[in-house]
């Protein structure tokens, strides 16, 4: 029987495949699949029943656990097949060798593992931040996003330092080379550094946060994402625009969401000369007051602005929360004003011009 298990299919100096090793491999694959199935059932039935876990957390733990189980299965399979000497030889294969730096396949593999673990940690941190910050009234979406971004950059920065150190690269050489490189190309990359510094200012100070409605050069958009160099905004037409952070810091930007949640808007209308101005004021006031999106806690002002060329000009000012769709709100108010004007007999005039023709009696 031992001769059967020791029968060799393939044999070299570093590798010997026998029947026993193949049977061990099949057993390991079977056990790994069984553990994966058990783990999946455990996550769905046990962890999902806890209040602290939602679908996103469940998916993260399920994926991370399955990858760990598969990795352990691969390690067990490699050991059962006796591939460790071959694997050590592959990992020791040099990719870059100099006097001060030696990079092998194993070093690159370790670097990849570090980056994968960092990515998992970053996702876990995002879940933890979202869970803890969502319970605090003083933390809004923008602050939560800023904390996550800074933590993510810190994790990846630390991971890169650890990874480069693990593959034998001296950090002093990197810092010295980076300093010389930055001095050489500093002038060419000054706008890039300006964007990077602006991104840090936005993330730390928070003058603009994710979810804010801003106006830049007459363009109204909502901030969807803030990165270290650029920010992504979406317009009311559904178009995504990437804006350099230096533009958000160095130029005049109107943040509709900053400070008070309410913003003041207005609707302008002209009526015919001879109209009852008191009635016009009452109609404008009531039409605005009845709209459900207009704040009832702030003063509504109807102002008689001017005697126009063809009409008496009125403007009604009001406060509203729906800054993102304010044009729709203003349009609804205009529809209501037009309906009330028709019922009350108030006329919105067409532009008029008086033309005086002077005849010359001496002309023939």
MARLUM-470263 format. One record per residue (C-alpha): residue number from 1; x, y, z. Coordinates in steps of 0.02 Angstrom, whole numbers, always signed. Each point is the difference from the previous one (the first is absolute). Layout:
{atom NUM {X Y Z}}
...
This chain:
{atom 1 {+0 +0 +0}}
{atom 2 {+142 +119 +41}}
{atom 3 {+74 -35 -170}}
{atom 4 {-164 +57 -79}}
{atom 5 {+0 +166 +94}}
{atom 6 {+184 +27 -37}}
{atom 7 {-20 -33 -186}}
{atom 8 {+74 +152 -90}}
{atom 9 {-80 +82 -152}}
{atom 10 {+131 +135 -23}}
{atom 11 {+168 +24 +85}}
{atom 12 {+137 +131 -11}}
{atom 13 {+129 +70 +119}}
{atom 14 {-128 +120 +73}}
{atom 15 {-165 -88 -32}}
{atom 16 {-67 -176 +29}}
{atom 17 {-187 -32 -36}}
{atom 18 {-64 -163 +76}}
{atom 19 {-171 -82 +17}}
{atom 20 {-5 +41 +185}}
{atom 21 {+33 +184 -33}}
{atom 22 {-137 +6 -132}}
{atom 23 {-124 -80 +120}}
{atom 24 {+52 +126 +133}}
{atom 25 {-30 +140 -125}}
{atom 26 {-175 -65 -39}}
{atom 27 {-38 -14 +186}}
{atom 28 {+60 +179 +31}}
{atom 29 {-108 +66 -143}}
{atom 30 {-151 -92 +70}}
{atom 31 {+29 +65 +176}}
{atom 32 {+28 +178 -64}}
{atom 33 {-164 -1 -98}}
{atom 34 {-90 -71 +152}}
{atom 35 {+70 +135 +114}}
{atom 36 {-47 +135 -128}}
{atom 37 {-179 -62 -4}}
{atom 38 {-8 -9 +190}}
{atom 39 {+72 +175 +15}}
{atom 40 {-126 +69 -125}}
{atom 41 {-144 -75 +100}}
{atom 42 {+75 +64 +161}}
{atom 43 {+11 +179 -66}}
{atom 44 {-176 -1 -69}}
{atom 45 {-87 -78 +149}}
{atom 46 {+104 +53 +150}}
{atom 47 {+87 +165 -37}}
{atom 48 {-143 +68 -103}}
{atom 49 {-116 -18 +149}}
{atom 50 {+102 +126 +100}}
{atom 51 {-58 +182 -3}}
{atom 52 {+176 +67 -25}}
{atom 53 {+18 -85 -169}}
{atom 54 {-81 +57 -161}}
{atom 55 {+16 -64 -178}}
{atom 56 {+159 +98 -36}}
{atom 57 {+87 -66 +156}}
{atom 58 {-62 -175 -38}}
{atom 59 {+71 +7 -177}}
{atom 60 {+167 +63 +65}}
{atom 61 {+18 -135 +133}}
{atom 62 {-62 -134 -120}}
{atom 63 {+126 +48 -135}}
{atom 64 {+145 +22 +121}}
{atom 65 {-36 -165 +88}}
{atom 66 {-15 -96 -163}}
{atom 67 {+165 +70 -62}}
{atom 68 {+87 -48 +162}}
{atom 69 {-71 -177 -10}}
{atom 70 {+54 -18 -181}}
{atom 71 {+174 +65 +42}}
{atom 72 {+18 -126 +141}}
{atom 73 {-61 -136 -118}}
{atom 74 {+131 +48 -129}}
{atom 75 {+137 -2 +133}}
{atom 76 {-56 -171 +60}}
{atom 77 {-4 -65 -180}}
{atom 78 {+175 +66 -35}}
{atom 79 {+67 -83 +158}}
{atom 80 {-89 -165 -37}}
{atom 81 {+74 -7 -175}}
{atom 82 {+173 +39 +67}}
{atom 83 {+13 +157 -105}}
{atom 84 {+84 +105 +134}}
{atom 85 {+177 -22 -72}}
{atom 86 {-64 +49 -174}}
{atom 87 {-100 +145 +72}}
{atom 88 {+152 +61 +97}}
{atom 89 {+103 -6 -158}}
{atom 90 {-133 +103 -93}}
{atom 91 {-14 +127 +140}}
{atom 92 {+189 +18 +8}}
{atom 93 {+13 +36 -187}}
{atom 94 {+78 +175 -15}}
{atom 95 {-91 +134 -101}}
{atom 96 {+115 +147 +40}}
{atom 97 {+171 -7 +78}}
{atom 98 {+115 +146 +35}}
{atom 99 {+126 +43 +132}}
{atom 100 {-134 +67 +119}}
{atom 101 {-162 -75 -64}}
{atom 102 {-50 -182 -23}}
{atom 103 {-176 -35 -60}}
{atom 104 {-62 -178 -22}}
{atom 105 {-165 -81 -48}}
{atom 106 {-34 -32 +184}}
{atom 107 {+24 +185 +41}}
{atom 108 {-127 +50 -133}}
{atom 109 {-121 -133 +66}}
{atom 110 {+17 +71 +176}}
{atom 111 {-33 +176 -67}}
{atom 112 {-158 -60 -87}}
{atom 113 {-61 -84 +160}}
{atom 114 {+31 +160 +98}}
{atom 115 {-100 +104 -124}}
{atom 116 {-144 -126 +0}}
{atom 117 {-7 +0 +190}}
{atom 118 {+5 +191 -1}}
{atom 119 {-147 +7 -121}}
{atom 120 {-101 -116 +113}}
{atom 121 {+45 +106 +151}}
{atom 122 {-52 +159 -93}}
{atom 123 {-171 -74 -38}}
{atom 124 {-17 -58 +180}}
{atom 125 {+46 +174 +62}}
{atom 126 {-132 +77 -114}}
{atom 127 {-132 -117 +73}}
{atom 128 {+53 +39 +178}}
{atom 129 {-1 +189 -33}}
{atom 130 {-169 -9 -83}}
{atom 131 {-71 -102 +143}}
{atom 132 {+67 +110 +140}}
{atom 133 {-21 +171 -82}}
{atom 134 {-178 -31 -59}}
{atom 135 {-57 +2 +182}}
{atom 136 {+72 +174 +34}}
{atom 137 {-104 +151 -46}}
{atom 138 {+150 +115 -19}}
{atom 139 {+81 -109 -134}}
{atom 140 {-67 +27 -175}}
{atom 141 {+39 -92 -162}}
{atom 142 {+143 +117 -43}}
{atom 143 {+92 -22 +166}}
{atom 144 {-23 -188 -8}}
{atom 145 {+71 -3 -176}}
{atom 146 {+148 +110 +51}}
{atom 147 {+47 -112 +147}}
{atom 148 {-9 -154 -112}}
{atom 149 {+106 +78 -137}}
{atom 150 {+136 +57 +120}}
{atom 151 {+2 -169 +86}}
{atom 152 {+8 -88 -168}}
{atom 153 {+147 +106 -59}}
{atom 154 {+89 -32 +164}}
{atom 155 {-25 -188 -13}}
{atom 156 {+62 -8 -179}}
{atom 157 {+147 +112 +38}}
{atom 158 {+51 -109 +147}}
{atom 159 {-26 -158 -104}}
{atom 160 {+111 +66 -140}}
{atom 161 {+138 +42 +124}}
{atom 162 {-12 -172 +80}}
{atom 163 {-7 -85 -169}}
{atom 164 {+151 +90 -70}}
{atom 165 {+97 -37 +158}}
{atom 166 {-51 -183 -7}}
{atom 167 {+74 -22 -174}}
{atom 168 {+165 +71 +59}}
{atom 169 {-9 +177 -68}}
{atom 170 {+87 +129 +110}}
{atom 171 {-122 +141 +36}}
{atom 172 {+144 +124 +15}}
{atom 173 {+40 -30 -183}}
{atom 174 {-182 +28 -48}}
{atom 175 {-14 +161 +99}}
{atom 176 {+164 +65 -69}}
{atom 177 {-48 -44 -178}}
{atom 178 {-174 +73 +22}}
{atom 179 {+75 +163 +66}}
{atom 180 {+116 +17 -148}}
{atom 181 {-141 -44 -120}}
{atom 182 {-120 +125 +77}}
{atom 183 {+129 +139 -10}}
{atom 184 {+31 -40 -183}}
{atom 185 {-180 -4 -55}}
{atom 186 {-77 +112 +132}}
{atom 187 {-35 +142 -119}}
{atom 188 {-81 -115 -126}}
{atom 189 {-113 -77 +133}}
{atom 190 {-43 +157 +96}}
{atom 191 {-183 -8 -51}}
{atom 192 {-7 -183 +50}}
{atom 193 {+68 +42 +173}}
{atom 194 {-120 +145 +11}}
{atom 195 {-144 -122 -32}}
{atom 196 {+69 -121 +130}}
{atom 197 {+17 +134 +134}}
{atom 198 {-174 +65 -42}}
{atom 199 {-68 -177 +19}}
{atom 200 {+77 -13 +174}}
{atom 201 {-74 +169 +48}}
{atom 202 {-173 -55 -58}}
{atom 203 {+11 -165 +94}}
{atom 204 {+67 +77 +161}}
{atom 205 {-95 +165 +10}}
{atom 206 {-159 -60 -84}}
{atom 207 {-53 +158 -93}}
{atom 208 {-76 -117 -128}}
{atom 209 {-65 -172 +45}}
{atom 210 {-77 -147 -91}}
{atom 211 {-184 +35 -29}}
{atom 212 {+19 +190 -5}}
{atom 213 {-81 +99 -140}}
{atom 214 {+127 +123 -70}}
{atom 215 {+5 +130 -138}}
{atom 216 {+162 +25 -99}}
{atom 217 {+6 +121 -146}}
{atom 218 {-190 -4 -12}}
{atom 219 {-4 -191 +2}}
{atom 220 {-108 -76 +137}}
{atom 221 {+50 -177 +49}}
{atom 222 {-2 -121 +146}}
{atom 223 {+165 -68 +69}}
{atom 224 {+6 -189 -18}}
{atom 225 {+182 -40 +38}}
{atom 226 {+153 +92 +67}}
{atom 227 {+170 -75 -37}}
{atom 228 {+173 +63 +41}}
{atom 229 {+23 +90 -167}}
{atom 230 {-171 +18 -82}}
{atom 231 {-183 +0 +48}}
{atom 232 {-145 -76 -93}}
{atom 233 {-165 +94 -11}}
{atom 234 {-164 -37 -87}}
{atom 235 {-104 +134 -85}}
{atom 236 {-188 +11 +0}}
{atom 237 {+4 -75 -174}}
{atom 238 {+81 -158 +69}}
{atom 239 {+172 +36 -74}}
{atom 240 {+155 -39 +103}}
{atom 241 {+137 +132 -3}}
{atom 242 {+174 -17 +74}}
{atom 243 {+63 +163 +76}}
{atom 244 {+179 +30 +62}}
{atom 245 {+2 +36 +186}}
{atom 246 {+99 +160 -29}}
{atom 247 {-151 +70 -92}}
{atom 248 {-109 -31 +152}}
{atom 249 {+124 +87 +115}}
{atom 250 {+73 +139 -108}}
{atom 251 {-157 +62 -86}}
{atom 252 {-167 +67 +60}}
{atom 253 {-112 -146 +45}}
{atom 254 {-177 +20 +67}}
{atom 255 {-43 -142 +120}}
{atom 256 {-189 -7 +7}}
{atom 257 {+5 -132 +137}}
{atom 258 {+125 +86 +115}}
{atom 259 {-68 +73 +161}}
{atom 260 {-190 +7 +5}}
{atom 261 {-100 -133 -89}}
{atom 262 {-116 +135 -69}}
{atom 263 {+44 +111 -147}}
{atom 264 {-91 +155 -60}}
{atom 265 {-69 +4 -178}}
{atom 266 {-116 +114 -96}}
{atom 267 {-127 +9 -140}}
{atom 268 {-19 +158 -104}}
{atom 269 {-158 +51 -92}}
{atom 270 {-66 +156 -91}}
{atom 271 {-181 +59 -1}}
{atom 272 {-94 +126 -105}}
{atom 273 {+1 +184 +47}}
{atom 274 {-158 +42 +95}}
{atom 275 {-8 -168 +89}}
{atom 276 {-47 -7 +184}}
{atom 277 {+174 -11 +78}}
{atom 278 {-69 -53 +170}}
{atom 279 {-92 -145 -83}}
{atom 280 {+157 -48 -97}}
{atom 281 {+99 -4 +163}}
{atom 282 {-133 -108 +84}}
{atom 283 {-6 -124 -145}}
{atom 284 {+189 -20 -8}}
{atom 285 {+12 -22 +189}}
{atom 286 {-137 -132 +8}}
{atom 287 {+63 -98 -150}}
{atom 288 {+171 -16 +78}}
{atom 289 {-69 -37 +173}}
{atom 290 {-106 -145 -63}}
{atom 291 {+146 -92 -80}}
{atom 292 {+48 -148 +112}}
{atom 293 {+188 +19 -30}}
{atom 294 {+8 +181 +55}}
{atom 295 {+53 +28 +181}}
{atom 296 {-140 +69 +108}}
{atom 297 {+123 +53 +137}}
{atom 298 {+89 +131 -107}}
{atom 299 {-73 +163 -60}}
{atom 300 {-75 +11 -174}}
{atom 301 {+31 +171 -77}}
{atom 302 {-92 +75 -148}}
{atom 303 {+94 +150 -69}}
{atom 304 {-58 +130 -126}}
{atom 305 {+164 +17 -94}}
{atom 306 {-27 +126 -138}}
{atom 307 {-109 +85 -129}}
{atom 308 {+54 -92 -156}}
{atom 309 {-17 +51 -181}}
{atom 310 {-157 -104 -23}}
{atom 311 {-43 -67 +173}}
{atom 312 {+7 +23 +188}}
{atom 313 {+140 -116 +60}}
{atom 314 {-27 -105 +158}}
{atom 315 {+116 -127 +82}}
{atom 316 {-51 -124 +134}}
{atom 317 {+138 -70 +111}}
{atom 318 {-14 -164 +96}}
{atom 319 {+105 -134 +88}}
{atom 320 {+4 -182 -53}}
{atom 321 {+96 -162 +33}}
{atom 322 {-6 -78 -172}}
{atom 323 {+148 +94 -71}}
{atom 324 {+41 -141 -121}}
{atom 325 {-168 +18 -92}}
{atom 326 {-34 +184 +34}}
{atom 327 {-42 +36 -182}}
{atom 328 {-142 -127 +10}}
{atom 329 {-61 +81 +160}}
{atom 330 {+4 +172 -81}}
{atom 331 {-92 -67 -152}}
{atom 332 {-138 -71 +110}}
{atom 333 {-19 +167 +86}}
{atom 334 {-12 +90 -169}}
{atom 335 {-138 -120 -55}}
{atom 336 {-96 +40 +158}}
{atom 337 {+27 +187 -21}}
{atom 338 {-61 -7 -181}}
{atom 339 {-157 -93 +54}}
{atom 340 {-37 +124 +139}}
{atom 341 {+32 +149 -116}}
{atom 342 {-128 -68 -124}}
{atom 343 {-130 -23 +138}}
{atom 344 {+30 +174 +73}}
{atom 345 {+6 +86 -169}}
{atom 346 {+182 +55 +17}}
{atom 347 {+86 +16 -169}}
{atom 348 {+181 -35 -43}}
{atom 349 {+30 +123 -146}}
{atom 350 {+96 -21 -160}}
{atom 351 {+147 +117 -31}}
{atom 352 {-66 +167 -66}}
{atom 353 {+80 +147 -90}}
{atom 354 {-75 +170 -40}}
{atom 355 {+50 +65 -173}}
{atom 356 {-22 +186 -36}}
{atom 357 {+2 +52 -185}}
{atom 358 {+36 +185 -30}}
{atom 359 {-44 +62 -173}}
{atom 360 {+101 +140 -84}}
{atom 361 {-120 +129 -77}}
{atom 362 {+139 +71 -110}}
{atom 363 {+31 -167 -85}}
{atom 364 {-81 -30 -169}}
